[in-house]
Amino acid sequence: VRSEMVDTLRWFGDKVLPELLMFIDDPDEGVKMDATAAYQQAIYDIEDDNEKALVIEISMRNLNDADALEEIASELIGMDDLLAVQTLVNVIAGESKTGRRVAMETYETVTGEEYTTFEAADAWIREQQSDE
């Protein structure tokens, strides 16, 4: 039943992201994989990068599945680096340990630097803003 629900929700795209989010931590591996794929596709289809970044941030703050989080965080790569890093810093400041770990790894991918402190990340952000 849960698998059929995910297949049905897939057709509604980003309009049902909260509903799909419920299935990403499903105990059934098949449901989890299908929900993650549908969720990632729905995020991919969001055209506005600011909206997309917000959805990714909320997802990373609320999910515990590391594999799903890595897939979702990968949507930040290729987006404007400044927006991606600001999103990742917000996740790192949150309470999710798994989200924080994945955000730190993604931060390094985006910036080429290891995440060390909020101050260092903030300096990176300010430097990028002054370059614009």
Secondary structure, 3 states (H helix, E strand, C coil): CHHHHHHHHHCCHHHHHHHHHHHHCCCCHHHHHHHHHHHHHHHHHCCCHHHHHHHHHHHHHHCCCHHHHHHHHHHHCCCCHHHHHHHHHHHHCCCCHHHHHHHHHHHHHHHCCCCCCHHHHHHHHHHHHHHC
